């Protein structure tokens, strides 16, 4: 299990992990919003394939729209999701919207690969 994100605010791309020898992954999220407003946060697992270049959003099932509003995470939220490994390399893209100095999210995310 590796921590892929631990931060406040801002757009972030995690470092990439080689997932070539694994068939599945589990993403663990710990999310808490600060302040009452209209801010959201979205998570995009991404796969990189060296022959195609670039990164591709994992858009299968719930991963196509893994977003939360501030009211959903005000009391803190712990969730996990599993999926299939679809590329040689994995990373997580995190995009919050509507954040300010008083409206933001505190997030930690981990990934675990398994066969």
C-alpha positions in Angstrom: 0.0 0.0 0.0 1.4 3.4 -1.0 0.3 6.8 -0.1 -0.4 8.7 -3.4 -1.6 12.0 -2.1 -1.5 14.0 1.1 -2.4 17.6 0.8 -4.6 20.6 1.1 -6.1 22.5 -1.9 -4.5 22.7 -5.3 -4.5 20.4 -8.3 -2.2 17.5 -7.9 -0.8 14.6 -9.8 0.7 11.9 -7.7 3.9 10.2 -8.6 3.6 7.2 -10.9 3.8 3.5 -9.8 4.7 0.5 -12.0 1.6 -1.7 -11.9 2.7 -4.0 -14.7 2.8 -7.2 -12.6 -0.6 -6.7 -10.9 -4.1 -7.3 -12.1 -6.1 -5.2 -9.6 -5.9 -2.1 -7.5 -7.7 -0.7 -4.5 -7.9 3.1 -4.0 -8.4 4.3 -0.4 -9.6 7.9 0.2 -9.8 10.0 3.3 -11.6 13.3 2.6 -12.8 16.1 4.8 -14.1 19.5 3.6 -13.5 22.7 5.5 -16.0 25.5 5.4 -19.5 25.6 4.0 -19.8 26.7 0.4 -20.0 25.2 -3.0 -16.7 23.4 -3.5 -16.2 19.9 -4.9 -13.3 17.5 -5.4 -12.8 14.9 -8.1 -10.4 11.9 -8.3 -9.2 10.5 -11.5 -7.1 7.3 -11.5 -4.9 7.4 -14.6 -3.0 4.8 -16.5 0.1 5.4 -18.6 1.2 3.1 -21.4 4.7 3.8 -22.7 3.9 2.8 -26.3 1.0 5.3 -26.5 2.5 8.1 -24.5 0.5 10.3 -22.1 -1.9 9.5 -19.4 -5.4 8.2 -19.7 -8.3 8.6 -17.2 -9.7 5.4 -15.9 -13.3 5.9 -16.9 -14.9 2.5 -15.9 -17.8 2.3 -13.6 -17.7 4.7 -10.6 -14.3 6.0 -11.6 -15.9 7.9 -14.5 -17.3 10.4 -12.0 -15.6 10.0 -8.6 -16.5 13.5 -7.2 -17.7 14.8 -3.9 -19.4 18.0 -2.7 -18.4 19.7 0.5 -21.6 18.7 2.2 -20.8 15.0 1.6 -17.4 15.2 3.3 -18.0 17.8 6.1 -17.9 15.1 8.8 -15.0 13.3 7.2 -15.3 10.3 4.8 -13.4 7.1 4.5 -14.0 5.1 1.3 -12.3 2.4 -0.8 -12.8 1.4 -4.4 -11.3 -1.5 -6.4 -10.7 -1.9 -10.1 -8.6 -3.6 -12.8 -5.1 -2.4 -13.7 -5.4 -1.1 -17.2 -1.9 0.0 -17.9 1.7 -0.3 -17.0 1.8 2.8 -14.8 -0.7 4.2 -12.3 -1.1 7.7 -10.9 -3.9 9.7 -9.3 -5.1 13.1 -10.4 -7.0 15.2 -7.8 -8.9 18.3 -8.8 -10.8 20.5 -6.4 -13.0 23.3 -7.6 -14.5 26.3 -5.9 -11.8 26.4 -3.2 -10.7 29.5 -1.4 -8.6 30.2 1.7 -11.6 29.3 3.9 -13.3 26.6 1.6 -11.0 23.6 0.9 -10.5 19.9 1.3 -8.1 17.9 3.4 -7.4 14.6 1.5 -5.2 11.6 1.9 -5.2 8.8 -0.7 -3.5 5.4 -0.9 -3.3 2.7 -3.5 -2.7 -1.0 -3.1 -2.0 -3.3 -6.0 -2.8 -7.0 -6.0 -3.2 -10.0 -8.3 
